[in-house]
Amino acid sequence: MDSQINDRFEDTLSQHDRLEALADTLQPKVRELLDALPDSVEAVLHGEPLGHPLHPILIHLPLGGWIVAGLLDFLPGGSPENEAAADRALLLGTVGSVAAIAAGWTDWANTRGEARRTGLIHGTVNEVAFLLNVASLLARKRHKRRLGKVLSGTALGLAGLGGFLGGQLVYRHGLGVGKTLAHPQG
C-alpha cells in the first residue's frame, strides 16, 4: 500500500484537538503510575536491558494466540478438539497481552506530537481488543460459543487496526528505532 495513503489515514484518525486534550490528561497519569514503580521495572518495560523496545517482542504472543484461535474457530467442520484448541489459544494470547499492554503504555508515556495521539489510539484499540477477548472467553465458558466467536473475531479485526497504527509509529514516526523509548520521542 502506498505510504501516502497510510499517512493520510493516520492523519484522519489522529489530528484532533480532543484527542490531544485526552492525551494531555492521560499521559501524566500514566507517568505517575510509572513513577510509583521501581526504576528497574520501568527500565525492563522499556526494554533497556535489551537495548531496544520490549513491546514489539511481546505482541507476538497475543497476536499469535488470537490468530490461531480465529483460524480454529472458523475451520470448516469444527470439532470439539478444534474448539478446545481455539479456547486455549485465545486464553494464551489474552493472558500474554497483559505484558504487551504494560510495555506499550510505558513507552507511550514518553511520546510527543502526532506519535502521542496515534499511540493513544493504538493502545486504546488494542485494549478494547483485549477486553473483547476476555468477554469471548467468558462467553465460551458459558457455552455461548457463537457470541464468543463474534467477540474474538471483532477483537482480531481491531488488533489488525492497532497493528497498522503500531507500524505507523515505528516506520513513519521512528519510535524506538535505534533506541528504547525511555526518553521522549515523537
TIRO-2110 file (N, C-alpha, C; in Angstrom, 1 decimal):
// TIRO-2110
0.8, -1.2, 0.0, N, 1, A
0.0, 0.0, 0.0, CA, 1, A
0.9, 1.2, 0.0, C, 1, A
0.5, 2.2, -0.7, N, 2, A
1.2, 3.5, -0.8, CA, 2, A
1.3, 4.1, 0.6, C, 2, A
2.5, 4.5, 1.0, N, 3, A
2.7, 5.1, 2.3, CA, 3, A
1.9, 6.4, 2.5, C, 3, A
1.7, 7.2, 1.4, N, 4, A
0.9, 8.4, 1.5, CA, 4, A
-0.6, 8.1, 1.9, C, 4, A
-1.1, 7.0, 1.4, N, 5, A
-2.4, 6.6, 1.8, CA, 5, A
-2.4, 6.2, 3.3, C, 5, A
-1.4, 5.5, 3.7, N, 6, A
-1.3, 5.1, 5.2, CA, 6, A
-1.2, 6.4, 6.0, C, 6, A
-0.4, 7.3, 5.6, N, 7, A
-0.2, 8.5, 6.4, CA, 7, A
-1.5, 9.4, 6.4, C, 7, A
-2.2, 9.5, 5.3, N, 8, A
-3.4, 10.2, 5.3, CA, 8, A
-4.5, 9.6, 6.2, C, 8, A
-4.5, 8.3, 6.2, N, 9, A
-5.4, 7.5, 7.1, CA, 9, A
-5.1, 7.8, 8.6, C, 9, A
-3.8, 7.7, 8.9, N, 10, A
-3.4, 8.0, 10.3, CA, 10, A
-3.7, 9.5, 10.6, C, 10, A
-3.4, 10.4, 9.7, N, 11, A
-3.7, 11.8, 10.0, CA, 11, A
-5.2, 12.0, 10.3, C, 11, A
-6.1, 11.3, 9.5, N, 12, A
-7.5, 11.5, 9.7, CA, 12, A
-7.9, 11.0, 11.1, C, 12, A
-7.3, 10.0, 11.5, N, 13, A
-7.6, 9.4, 12.9, CA, 13, A
-7.0, 10.3, 14.0, C, 13, A
-5.8, 10.8, 13.8, N, 14, A
-5.1, 11.4, 14.9, CA, 14, A
-5.0, 12.9, 15.1, C, 14, A
-5.4, 13.6, 14.0, N, 15, A
-5.3, 15.1, 14.1, CA, 15, A
-6.6, 15.7, 14.6, C, 15, A
-6.8, 15.6, 15.9, N, 16, A
-8.0, 16.2, 16.5, CA, 16, A
-7.6, 16.8, 17.9, C, 16, A
-8.2, 18.0, 18.1, N, 17, A
-7.9, 18.7, 19.4, CA, 17, A
-8.4, 17.9, 20.6, C, 17, A
-9.5, 17.2, 20.5, N, 18, A
-10.0, 16.4, 21.6, CA, 18, A
-9.1, 15.3, 22.0, C, 18, A
-8.5, 14.7, 21.0, N, 19, A
-7.5, 13.6, 21.2, CA, 19, A
-6.3, 14.2, 21.9, C, 19, A
-5.8, 15.3, 21.5, N, 20, A
-4.7, 16.0, 22.1, CA, 20, A
-5.0, 16.3, 23.6, C, 20, A
-6.2, 16.8, 23.8, N, 21, A
-6.6, 17.1, 25.2, CA, 21, A
-6.7, 15.8, 26.1, C, 21, A
-7.2, 14.7, 25.5, N, 22, A
-7.2, 13.5, 26.2, CA, 22, A
-5.8, 13.0, 26.5, C, 22, A
-4.9, 13.1, 25.5, N, 23, A
-3.5, 12.7, 25.8, CA, 23, A
-2.9, 13.6, 26.9, C, 23, A
-3.2, 14.9, 26.9, N, 24, A
-2.7, 15.8, 27.9, CA, 24, A
-3.2, 15.3, 29.3, C, 24, A
-4.4, 14.8, 29.4, N, 25, A
-4.9, 14.3, 30.6, CA, 25, A
-4.3, 13.0, 31.1, C, 25, A
-4.3, 12.1, 30.1, N, 26, A
-3.9, 10.7, 30.4, CA, 26, A
-2.4, 10.5, 30.6, C, 26, A
-1.6, 11.2, 29.8, N, 27, A
-0.1, 10.9, 29.9, CA, 27, A
0.5, 11.2, 31.3, C, 27, A
0.1, 12.3, 32.0, N, 28, A
0.6, 12.5, 33.3, CA, 28, A
0.2, 11.4, 34.3, C, 28, A
-1.0, 10.9, 34.1, N, 29, A
-1.5, 9.8, 35.0, CA, 29, A
-0.7, 8.5, 34.8, C, 29, A
-0.4, 8.2, 33.5, N, 30, A
0.4, 7.0, 33.2, CA, 30, A
1.8, 7.3, 33.8, C, 30, A
2.3, 8.5, 33.6, N, 31, A
3.7, 8.8, 34.1, CA, 31, A
3.7, 8.7, 35.6, C, 31, A
2.6, 9.1, 36.3, N, 32, A
2.5, 9.0, 37.8, CA, 32, A
2.5, 7.5, 38.2, C, 32, A
1.8, 6.6, 37.5, N, 33, A
1.8, 5.2, 37.8, CA, 33, A
3.2, 4.6, 37.6, C, 33, A
3.9, 5.0, 36.5, N, 34, A
5.3, 4.5, 36.3, CA, 34, A
6.2, 5.0, 37.3, C, 34, A
6.1, 6.3, 37.8, N, 35, A
7.0, 6.8, 38.8, CA, 35, A
6.8, 6.1, 40.1, C, 35, A
5.7, 5.4, 40.3, N, 36, A
5.5, 4.6, 41.6, CA, 36, A
6.2, 3.3, 41.5, C, 36, A
6.6, 2.9, 40.3, N, 37, A
7.3, 1.6, 40.2, CA, 37, A
8.8, 1.8, 40.4, C, 37, A
9.5, 0.7, 40.9, N, 38, A
11.0, 0.8, 40.9, CA, 38, A
11.5, 1.1, 39.5, C, 38, A
12.6, 1.9, 39.5, N, 39, A
13.2, 2.3, 38.2, CA, 39, A
13.6, 1.1, 37.4, C, 39, A
14.0, 0.0, 38.0, N, 40, A
14.4, -1.2, 37.3, CA, 40, A
13.2, -1.8, 36.6, C, 40, A
12.0, -1.7, 37.1, N, 41, A
10.8, -2.3, 36.5, CA, 41, A
10.5, -1.5, 35.2, C, 41, A
10.5, -0.2, 35.4, N, 42, A
10.3, 0.7, 34.2, CA, 42, A
11.3, 0.4, 33.1, C, 42, A
12.6, 0.3, 33.5, N, 43, A
13.6, 0.0, 32.6, CA, 43, A
13.4, -1.3, 31.8, C, 43, A
13.0, -2.3, 32.5, N, 44, A
12.6, -3.6, 31.8, CA, 44, A
11.5, -3.4, 30.9, C, 44, A
10.4, -2.7, 31.3, N, 45, A
9.3, -2.5, 30.4, CA, 45, A
9.6, -1.7, 29.2, C, 45, A
10.6, -0.8, 29.3, N, 46, A
11.1, -0.1, 28.1, CA, 46, A
12.0, -0.9, 27.2, C, 46, A
12.5, -2.0, 27.8, N, 47, A
13.5, -2.9, 27.1, CA, 47, A
14.9, -2.4, 27.2, C, 47, A
15.2, -1.6, 28.1, N, 48, A
16.6, -1.1, 28.3, CA, 48, A
17.6, -2.2, 28.4, C, 48, A
17.4, -3.3, 29.1, N, 49, A
18.4, -4.4, 29.2, CA, 49, A
18.6, -5.0, 27.8, C, 49, A
17.6, -4.9, 26.9, N, 50, A
17.8, -5.5, 25.6, CA, 50, A
18.4, -4.5, 24.6, C, 50, A
18.4, -3.2, 24.9, N, 51, A
18.9, -2.2, 24.0, CA, 51, A
17.9, -1.8, 23.0, C, 51, A
16.7, -2.3, 23.0, N, 52, A
15.6, -1.9, 22.1, CA, 52, A
14.3, -2.1, 22.8, C, 52, A
13.2, -1.5, 22.3, N, 53, A
11.9, -1.7, 23.0, CA, 53, A
11.4, -3.1, 23.2, C, 53, A
10.8, -3.4, 24.3, N, 54, A
10.3, -4.7, 24.6, CA, 54, A
8.9, -4.9, 24.0, C, 54, A
8.1, -3.9, 23.9, N, 55, A
6.7, -4.0, 23.4, CA, 55, A
6.6, -4.8, 22.1, C, 55, A
7.5, -4.5, 21.1, N, 56, A
7.3, -5.2, 19.8, CA, 56, A
7.6, -6.7, 19.9, C, 56, A
8.4, -7.1, 20.9, N, 57, A
8.6, -8.5, 21.1, CA, 57, A
7.4, -9.2, 21.7, C, 57, A
6.8, -8.5, 22.7, N, 58, A
5.7, -9.1, 23.4, CA, 58, A
4.4, -9.2, 22.6, C, 58, A
4.2, -8.5, 21.6, N, 59, A
3.0, -8.5, 20.9, CA, 59, A
2.8, -9.8, 20.1, C, 59, A
3.9, -10.5, 19.9, N, 60, A
3.7, -11.8, 19.1, CA, 60, A
2.9, -12.8, 19.8, C, 60, A
3.0, -12.9, 21.1, N, 61, A
2.2, -13.9, 21.8, CA, 61, A
0.7, -13.7, 21.7, C, 61, A
0.2, -12.5, 22.0, N, 62, A
-1.2, -12.2, 21.9, CA, 62, A
-1.7, -12.4, 20.4, C, 62, A
-1.0, -11.8, 19.5, N, 63, A
-1.4, -11.8, 18.1, CA, 63, A
-1.4, -13.3, 17.6, C, 63, A
-0.4, -14.0, 18.0, N, 64, A
-0.3, -15.4, 17.5, CA, 64, A
-1.5, -16.2, 18.1, C, 64, A
-1.7, -16.1, 19.4, N, 65, A
-2.8, -16.8, 20.0, CA, 65, A
-4.2, -16.4, 19.4, C, 65, A
-4.4, -15.1, 19.2, N, 66, A
-5.7, -14.7, 18.7, CA, 66, A
-5.9, -15.1, 17.2, C, 66, A
-4.8, -15.1, 16.4, N, 67, A
-4.9, -15.6, 15.0, CA, 67, A
-5.2, -17.1, 15.0, C, 67, A
-4.5, -17.8, 15.8, N, 68, A
-4.7, -19.3, 15.8, CA, 68, A
-6.1, -19.6, 16.3, C, 68, A
-6.6, -18.9, 17.3, N, 69, A
-8.0, -19.1, 17.7, CA, 69, A
-9.0, -18.7, 16.6, C, 69, A
-8.7, -17.6, 15.9, N, 70, A
-9.6, -17.3, 14.8, CA, 70, A
-9.6, -18.3, 13.7, C, 70, A
-8.4, -18.9, 13.4, N, 71, A
-8.4, -19.9, 12.3, CA, 71, A
-9.1, -21.2, 12.8, C, 71, A
-8.9, -21.6, 14.0, N, 72, A
-9.6, -22.8, 14.5, CA, 72, A
-11.1, -22.6, 14.7, C, 72, A
-11.5, -21.4, 15.0, N, 73, A
-12.9, -21.1, 15.2, CA, 73, A
-13.6, -21.2, 13.9, C, 73, A
-13.0, -20.9, 12.8, N, 74, A
-13.7, -20.8, 11.5, CA, 74, A
-13.3, -21.8, 10.5, C, 74, A
-12.6, -22.9, 11.0, N, 75, A
-12.3, -24.0, 10.1, CA, 75, A
-13.6, -24.7, 9.8, C, 75, A
-13.8, -25.1, 8.5, N, 76, A
-15.0, -25.9, 8.2, CA, 76, A
-15.0, -27.2, 9.0, C, 76, A
-16.2, -27.6, 9.4, N, 77, A
-16.4, -28.8, 10.1, CA, 77, A
-15.8, -28.8, 11.5, C, 77, A
-16.0, -27.8, 12.2, N, 78, A
-15.5, -27.6, 13.5, CA, 78, A
-15.7, -28.8, 14.4, C, 78, A
-14.7, -29.2, 15.2, N, 79, A
-14.8, -30.4, 16.0, CA, 79, A
-14.6, -29.9, 17.5, C, 79, A
-15.0, -30.8, 18.4, N, 80, A
-14.7, -30.4, 19.9, CA, 80, A
-13.2, -30.2, 20.1, C, 80, A
-12.4, -30.9, 19.4, N, 81, A
-10.9, -30.7, 19.6, CA, 81, A
-10.5, -29.4, 19.2, C, 81, A
-11.0, -28.9, 18.0, N, 82, A
-10.7, -27.6, 17.5, CA, 82, A
-11.2, -26.5, 18.4, C, 82, A
-12.4, -26.7, 18.9, N, 83, A
-13.0, -25.7, 19.8, CA, 83, A
-12.1, -25.6, 21.1, C, 83, A
-11.7, -26.7, 21.6, N, 84, A
-10.9, -26.7, 22.8, CA, 84, A
-9.5, -26.0, 22.5, C, 84, A
-9.0, -26.3, 21.4, N, 85, A
-7.7, -25.7, 21.0, CA, 85, A
-7.8, -24.2, 20.8, C, 85, A
-8.9, -23.8, 20.1, N, 86, A
-9.2, -22.4, 19.9, CA, 86, A
-9.3, -21.7, 21.2, C, 86, A
-10.0, -22.3, 22.2, N, 87, A
-10.2, -21.7, 23.5, CA, 87, A
-8.8, -21.5, 24.2, C, 87, A
-8.0, -22.5, 24.1, N, 88, A
-6.7, -22.5, 24.8, CA, 88, A
-5.8, -21.4, 24.1, C, 88, A
-5.8, -21.3, 22.8, N, 89, A
-5.0, -20.3, 22.1, CA, 89, A
-5.5, -18.9, 22.4, C, 89, A
-6.8, -18.7, 22.5, N, 90, A
-7.4, -17.4, 22.8, CA, 90, A
-7.0, -17.0, 24.3, C, 90, A
-7.0, -18.0, 25.2, N, 91, A
-6.6, -17.7, 26.6, CA, 91, A
-5.1, -17.4, 26.6, C, 91, A
-4.3, -18.1, 25.9, N, 92, A
-2.9, -17.9, 25.9, CA, 92, A
-2.6, -16.5, 25.4, C, 92, A
-3.2, -16.1, 24.3, N, 93, A
-3.0, -14.8, 23.7, CA, 93, A
-3.5, -13.7, 24.6, C, 93, A
-4.6, -13.9, 25.2, N, 94, A
-5.2, -12.9, 26.1, CA, 94, A
-4.4, -12.7, 27.3, C, 94, A
-3.9, -13.7, 28.0, N, 95, A
-3.1, -13.6, 29.1, CA, 95, A
-1.7, -13.0, 28.7, C, 95, A
-1.2, -13.4, 27.6, N, 96, A
0.0, -12.9, 27.1, CA, 96, A
0.0, -11.4, 26.8, C, 96, A
-1.2, -10.9, 26.5, N, 97, A
-1.3, -9.5, 26.1, CA, 97, A
-1.1, -8.5, 27.3, C, 97, A
-1.2, -9.0, 28.5, N, 98, A
-1.1, -8.1, 29.7, CA, 98, A
0.3, -7.5, 29.7, C, 98, A
1.3, -8.3, 29.5, N, 99, A
2.7, -7.7, 29.5, CA, 99, A
2.9, -6.8, 28.3, C, 99, A
2.3, -7.1, 27.1, N, 100, A
2.4, -6.2, 26.0, CA, 100, A
1.8, -4.9, 26.2, C, 100, A
0.6, -4.9, 26.9, N, 101, A
-0.1, -3.7, 27.2, CA, 101, A
0.7, -2.8, 28.2, C, 101, A
1.3, -3.5, 29.2, N, 102, A
2.1, -2.7, 30.2, CA, 102, A
3.3, -2.1, 29.5, C, 102, A
4.0, -2.8, 28.6, N, 103, A
5.2, -2.3, 28.0, CA, 103, A
4.7, -1.1, 27.0, C, 103, A
3.6, -1.3, 26.3, N, 104, A
3.1, -0.3, 25.4, CA, 104, A
2.8, 1.0, 26.1, C, 104, A
2.1, 0.9, 27.1, N, 105, A
1.7, 2.2, 27.8, CA, 105, A
3.0, 2.8, 28.5, C, 105, A
3.9, 2.0, 28.9, N, 106, A
5.2, 2.5, 29.4, CA, 106, A
5.9, 3.3, 28.3, C, 106, A
6.0, 2.8, 27.1, N, 107, A
6.6, 3.5, 26.0, CA, 107, A
5.8, 4.8, 25.6, C, 107, A
4.5, 4.6, 25.6, N, 108, A
3.6, 5.8, 25.3, CA, 108, A
3.8, 7.0, 26.2, C, 108, A
4.2, 6.7, 27.4, N, 109, A
4.3, 7.8, 28.4, CA, 109, A
5.4, 8.8, 27.9, C, 109, A
6.3, 8.4, 27.0, N, 110, A
7.4, 9.2, 26.6, CA, 110, A
7.2, 9.7, 25.1, C, 110, A
6.0, 9.7, 24.6, N, 111, A
5.8, 10.1, 23.2, CA, 111, A
5.3, 11.6, 23.2, C, 111, A
5.5, 12.2, 22.0, N, 112, A
5.0, 13.6, 21.8, CA, 112, A
4.4, 13.7, 20.4, C, 112, A
3.6, 14.8, 20.3, N, 113, A
3.1, 15.2, 19.0, CA, 113, A
2.1, 14.2, 18.4, C, 113, A
2.1, 14.1, 17.1, N, 114, A
1.2, 13.1, 16.4, CA, 114, A
1.5, 11.7, 16.9, C, 114, A
2.7, 11.3, 17.1, N, 115, A
3.0, 10.0, 17.6, CA, 115, A
2.3, 9.7, 18.9, C, 115, A
2.2, 10.7, 19.8, N, 116, A
1.5, 10.5, 21.0, CA, 116, A
0.0, 10.3, 20.8, C, 116, A
-0.6, 11.0, 19.9, N, 117, A
-2.0, 10.8, 19.6, CA, 117, A
-2.3, 9.5, 18.9, C, 117, A
-1.4, 9.2, 17.9, N, 118, A
-1.6, 7.9, 17.3, CA, 118, A
-1.3, 6.7, 18.3, C, 118, A
-0.4, 6.9, 19.1, N, 119, A
-0.1, 5.9, 20.2, CA, 119, A
-1.3, 5.7, 21.1, C, 119, A
-2.0, 6.8, 21.4, N, 120, A
-3.1, 6.7, 22.3, CA, 120, A
-4.2, 5.9, 21.6, C, 120, A
-4.5, 6.1, 20.3, N, 121, A
-5.4, 5.4, 19.5, CA, 121, A
-5.0, 3.9, 19.5, C, 121, A
-3.7, 3.7, 19.1, N, 122, A
-3.2, 2.3, 19.1, CA, 122, A
-3.4, 1.5, 20.3, C, 122, A
-3.1, 2.2, 21.5, N, 123, A
-3.2, 1.5, 22.8, CA, 123, A
-4.7, 1.2, 23.1, C, 123, A
-5.5, 2.2, 22.8, N, 124, A
-7.0, 2.1, 23.2, CA, 124, A
-7.6, 1.0, 22.3, C, 124, A
-7.3, 1.0, 21.0, N, 125, A
-7.9, 0.0, 20.2, CA, 125, A
-7.5, -1.4, 20.6, C, 125, A
-6.2, -1.6, 21.0, N, 126, A
-5.7, -2.9, 21.4, CA, 126, A
-6.3, -3.3, 22.7, C, 126, A
-6.5, -2.3, 23.6, N, 127, A
-7.1, -2.7, 24.9, CA, 127, A
-8.6, -3.1, 24.7, C, 127, A
-9.3, -2.4, 23.8, N, 128, A
-10.6, -2.9, 23.5, CA, 128, A
-10.6, -4.3, 23.0, C, 128, A
-9.6, -4.6, 22.1, N, 129, A
-9.5, -6.0, 21.6, CA, 129, A
-9.2, -6.9, 22.8, C, 129, A
-8.4, -6.6, 23.7, N, 130, A
-8.1, -7.4, 24.9, CA, 130, A
-9.4, -7.6, 25.7, C, 130, A
-10.2, -6.6, 25.9, N, 131, A
-11.4, -6.7, 26.7, CA, 131, A
-12.5, -7.6, 25.9, C, 131, A
-12.5, -7.4, 24.6, N, 132, A
-13.4, -8.3, 23.8, CA, 132, A
-13.0, -9.7, 23.9, C, 132, A
-11.7, -10.0, 24.0, N, 133, A
-11.3, -11.4, 24.1, CA, 133, A
-11.5, -11.9, 25.5, C, 133, A
-11.4, -11.1, 26.5, N, 134, A
-11.8, -11.5, 27.8, CA, 134, A
-13.3, -11.9, 27.8, C, 134, A
-14.1, -11.0, 27.2, N, 135, A
-15.6, -11.3, 27.1, CA, 135, A
-15.8, -12.6, 26.3, C, 135, A
-15.0, -12.8, 25.3, N, 136, A
-15.2, -14.0, 24.5, CA, 136, A
-14.9, -15.3, 25.3, C, 136, A
-13.8, -15.2, 26.1, N, 137, A
-13.5, -16.3, 26.9, CA, 137, A
-14.6, -16.6, 27.9, C, 137, A
-15.2, -15.6, 28.5, N, 138, A
-16.3, -15.8, 29.4, CA, 138, A
-17.6, -16.4, 28.7, C, 138, A
-17.8, -15.9, 27.5, N, 139, A
-19.0, -16.4, 26.7, CA, 139, A
-18.8, -17.9, 26.4, C, 139, A
-17.6, -18.2, 26.0, N, 140, A
-17.2, -19.6, 25.7, CA, 140, A
-17.4, -20.5, 26.9, C, 140, A
-17.0, -20.0, 28.0, N, 141, A
-17.1, -20.8, 29.3, CA, 141, A
-18.6, -21.0, 29.6, C, 141, A
-19.4, -20.1, 29.2, N, 142, A
-20.9, -20.2, 29.5, CA, 142, A
-21.6, -20.9, 28.3, C, 142, A
-20.9, -21.5, 27.5, N, 143, A
-21.4, -22.3, 26.3, CA, 143, A
-22.1, -21.4, 25.3, C, 143, A
-21.7, -20.2, 25.2, N, 144, A
-22.2, -19.2, 24.2, CA, 144, A
-21.1, -19.0, 23.1, C, 144, A
-20.8, -20.1, 22.4, N, 145, A
-19.7, -20.2, 21.5, CA, 145, A
-19.9, -19.2, 20.4, C, 145, A
-21.1, -19.1, 19.8, N, 146, A
-21.3, -18.2, 18.7, CA, 146, A
-20.9, -16.7, 19.1, C, 146, A
-21.4, -16.3, 20.3, N, 147, A
-21.1, -15.0, 20.8, CA, 147, A
-19.6, -14.9, 21.0, C, 147, A
-19.0, -15.9, 21.6, N, 148, A
-17.6, -15.9, 21.8, CA, 148, A
-16.8, -15.7, 20.5, C, 148, A
-17.2, -16.3, 19.4, N, 149, A
-16.6, -16.2, 18.1, CA, 149, A
-16.7, -14.8, 17.6, C, 149, A
-17.9, -14.2, 17.7, N, 150, A
-18.1, -12.9, 17.2, CA, 150, A
-17.3, -11.9, 18.0, C, 150, A
-17.2, -12.0, 19.3, N, 151, A
-16.4, -11.1, 20.1, CA, 151, A
-14.9, -11.3, 19.8, C, 151, A
-14.4, -12.5, 19.7, N, 152, A
-12.9, -12.6, 19.4, CA, 152, A
-12.6, -12.3, 17.9, C, 152, A
-13.6, -12.5, 17.0, N, 153, A
-13.4, -12.1, 15.6, CA, 153, A
-13.3, -10.6, 15.5, C, 153, A
-14.2, -9.9, 16.2, N, 154, A
-14.1, -8.5, 16.2, CA, 154, A
-12.8, -8.0, 16.8, C, 154, A
-12.4, -8.6, 17.9, N, 155, A
-11.2, -8.2, 18.6, CA, 155, A
-10.0, -8.4, 17.6, C, 155, A
-10.0, -9.5, 16.8, N, 156, A
-8.9, -9.7, 15.9, CA, 156, A
-8.8, -8.6, 14.8, C, 156, A
-10.0, -8.2, 14.4, N, 157, A
-10.0, -7.1, 13.4, CA, 157, A
-9.5, -5.8, 14.0, C, 157, A
-9.8, -5.5, 15.3, N, 158, A
-9.3, -4.3, 16.0, CA, 158, A
-7.8, -4.5, 16.2, C, 158, A
-7.3, -5.6, 16.5, N, 159, A
-5.9, -5.8, 16.7, CA, 159, A
-5.2, -5.6, 15.4, C, 159, A
-5.8, -5.9, 14.3, N, 160, A
-5.2, -5.6, 13.0, CA, 160, A
-5.1, -4.1, 12.8, C, 160, A
-6.1, -3.3, 13.1, N, 161, A
-6.1, -1.9, 13.1, CA, 161, A
-5.0, -1.3, 14.0, C, 161, A
-5.0, -1.9, 15.2, N, 162, A
-3.9, -1.5, 16.2, CA, 162, A
-2.5, -1.8, 15.7, C, 162, A
-2.4, -2.9, 15.0, N, 163, A
-1.1, -3.3, 14.4, CA, 163, A
-0.6, -2.3, 13.3, C, 163, A
-1.6, -1.9, 12.5, N, 164, A
-1.3, -0.9, 11.5, CA, 164, A
-0.8, 0.4, 12.1, C, 164, A
-1.5, 0.8, 13.1, N, 165, A
-1.1, 2.1, 13.8, CA, 165, A
0.3, 1.9, 14.5, C, 165, A
0.5, 0.7, 15.0, N, 166, A
1.8, 0.5, 15.6, CA, 166, A
2.9, 0.5, 14.5, C, 166, A
2.6, 0.0, 13.3, N, 167, A
3.6, 0.2, 12.2, CA, 167, A
3.8, 1.6, 11.9, C, 167, A
2.8, 2.4, 11.9, N, 168, A
3.0, 3.8, 11.6, CA, 168, A
3.9, 4.5, 12.7, C, 168, A
3.7, 4.1, 13.9, N, 169, A
4.5, 4.7, 15.0, CA, 169, A
6.0, 4.4, 14.8, C, 169, A
6.3, 3.2, 14.3, N, 170, A
7.7, 2.8, 14.0, CA, 170, A
8.2, 3.4, 12.7, C, 170, A
7.5, 3.1, 11.6, N, 171, A
8.0, 3.4, 10.3, CA, 171, A
7.8, 4.8, 9.9, C, 171, A
6.8, 5.5, 10.3, N, 172, A
6.6, 6.9, 10.0, CA, 172, A
7.2, 7.8, 11.0, C, 172, A
7.0, 7.5, 12.3, N, 173, A
7.5, 8.4, 13.3, CA, 173, A
8.8, 8.0, 13.9, C, 173, A
9.3, 6.8, 13.6, N, 174, A
10.6, 6.4, 14.1, CA, 174, A
10.7, 6.1, 15.6, C, 174, A
9.5, 5.8, 16.2, N, 175, A
9.6, 5.5, 17.6, CA, 175, A
10.4, 4.2, 17.9, C, 175, A
11.3, 4.3, 18.8, N, 176, A
12.0, 3.1, 19.2, CA, 176, A
13.1, 2.6, 18.2, C, 176, A
13.3, 3.4, 17.1, N, 177, A
14.3, 3.0, 16.1, CA, 177, A
15.6, 3.4, 16.6, C, 177, A
16.5, 2.4, 16.9, N, 178, A
17.8, 2.6, 17.3, CA, 178, A
18.0, 2.9, 18.8, C, 178, A
16.8, 3.0, 19.5, N, 179, A
17.0, 3.2, 20.9, CA, 179, A
15.6, 2.8, 21.6, C, 179, A
15.7, 2.7, 22.9, N, 180, A
14.4, 2.4, 23.6, CA, 180, A
13.7, 3.7, 23.8, C, 180, A
12.4, 3.6, 24.3, N, 181, A
11.6, 4.7, 24.5, CA, 181, A
11.6, 5.3, 25.9, C, 181, A
12.8, 5.1, 26.5, N, 182, A
13.0, 5.6, 27.9, CA, 182, A
13.1, 7.1, 27.9, C, 182, A
13.3, 7.7, 26.7, N, 183, A
13.4, 9.2, 26.6, CA, 183, A
12.4, 9.7, 25.6, C, 183, A
11.9, 10.9, 25.8, N, 184, A
10.8, 11.4, 24.9, CA, 184, A
11.2, 11.3, 23.4, C, 184, A
10.2, 10.8, 22.6, N, 185, A
10.3, 10.7, 21.2, CA, 185, A
9.0, 11.1, 20.5, C, 185, A
9.1, 11.3, 19.3, N, 186, A
7.9, 11.6, 18.5, CA, 186, A
7.9, 13.0, 17.8, C, 186, A
END
